[in-house]
Amino acid sequence: MTAKPAKRVKHIPQRTCVGCRTALAKRSLIRIVRTGEGVSVDPGGKLPGRGAYLHDRRSCWERGLRGALSHALKVELTPSDRERLELFASALPEESSTDATAM
């Protein structure tokens, strides 16, 4: 009797949201990147530079913009960077009360 070859489990990279400190799959989080031009959202997750990750929830973005994001990126957010990120965060959906209690 021959043994069946074991199925390989594909590696899924994990990243931690700087807002709520929950580790999830990299693809499910939004990457914020620090480059020479400033801090911006990296939708593809491929831009060069120091990166940090946030959920697509407004509460995580609010917590991240209070200081966790600037600490993770090792840079002080300029007013234009903060405005750009707040504009992006305002387009994110509000979570329901069940989402907020799950954290």
C-alpha positions in Angstrom: 0.0 0.0 0.0 1.4 3.4 -0.9 1.0 6.5 1.2 -0.8 9.5 -0.2 1.3 12.6 -0.5 0.4 15.2 2.1 -1.4 18.3 0.9 0.7 21.4 1.3 -0.9 24.2 3.3 -0.4 27.6 1.6 1.3 30.1 3.8 -0.9 33.2 4.5 1.0 36.2 5.7 -0.3 37.7 8.9 -0.2 41.4 9.9 -1.4 43.3 13.0 -3.8 46.2 12.9 -2.2 49.1 14.7 -5.7 50.3 15.8 -7.1 47.3 17.6 -3.9 45.0 17.7 -5.8 42.1 16.0 -3.7 39.9 13.7 -5.3 39.0 10.4 -4.4 38.0 6.9 -2.4 40.7 5.2 -4.8 40.9 2.3 -7.7 41.8 4.6 -6.0 44.9 6.0 -5.2 48.3 4.4 -1.5 49.3 4.3 -0.4 52.8 5.1 3.1 53.5 3.8 5.8 56.1 4.7 7.7 57.3 1.7 9.9 60.3 0.9 6.8 62.2 -0.2 5.0 61.6 3.0 2.4 59.1 4.4 -0.2 57.7 2.1 -2.6 54.8 1.6 -1.1 51.9 -0.3 -4.1 50.0 -1.8 -1.9 47.4 -3.6 0.4 46.8 -0.6 3.5 46.9 -2.8 4.9 50.4 -2.5 8.4 50.7 -1.1 8.7 52.2 2.4 7.9 51.5 6.0 4.3 50.3 6.3 1.7 49.8 8.9 -1.7 48.1 8.6 -5.3 49.1 9.7 -8.7 47.4 9.4 -11.3 48.9 7.1 -13.2 50.0 10.1 -13.5 53.7 11.1 -12.9 53.0 14.8 -9.5 51.4 14.0 -8.5 54.4 11.9 -9.5 56.8 14.7 -7.4 54.9 17.2 -4.5 54.7 14.7 -4.6 58.4 13.9 -4.4 59.2 17.7 -0.8 58.0 17.8 -0.4 54.3 17.1 0.1 54.9 13.4 2.8 57.5 13.7 4.6 55.3 16.2 4.4 52.3 13.9 5.7 54.4 10.9 8.3 56.1 13.1 7.4 59.5 11.8 5.3 62.4 13.0 2.2 62.9 10.8 2.1 66.3 9.1 -1.2 68.1 8.9 -1.5 67.3 5.2 -0.8 63.6 5.8 -3.4 63.5 8.6 -5.9 65.3 6.4 -5.4 62.8 3.6 -5.8 59.8 5.9 -8.8 61.3 7.7 -10.4 61.8 4.3 -9.8 58.2 3.4 -11.2 57.1 6.8 -14.3 59.1 6.4 -15.2 57.0 3.3 -15.0 53.8 5.4 -18.2 52.2 6.7 -19.4 52.6 10.2 -19.4 49.3 12.0 -22.5 48.0 13.6 -22.9 47.6 17.4 -22.2 43.8 17.1 -18.8 44.5 15.4 -17.8 46.9 18.2 -18.7 44.4 20.9 -16.8 41.6 19.2 -13.4 43.4 19.8 
